[in-house]
Amino acid sequence: MERKTISVTGMSCNGCEQNVKSALQNIEGITRIDADHEGDTVELVAEDDVADDDIEAAIENAGYDVEA
């Protein structure tokens, strides 16, 4: 398992946090998701084989931006 912290812009409320969580829950291998719109971060715990590209694509498809 690997812990990741991702910088996400565009989240402005609890509803945005839920949108990001819902998008990430569709990825097999992610076991924990904590989104924080005030800190512009998403912290997650995922199996080692979960691709960063898949995580970023899910967040972007939900309408938010991932910062490098």
Secondary structure, 3 states (H helix, E strand, C coil): CEEEEEEEECCCCHHHHHHHHHHHHCCCCEEEEEEECCCCEEEEEECCCCCHHHHHHHHHHCCCEEEC
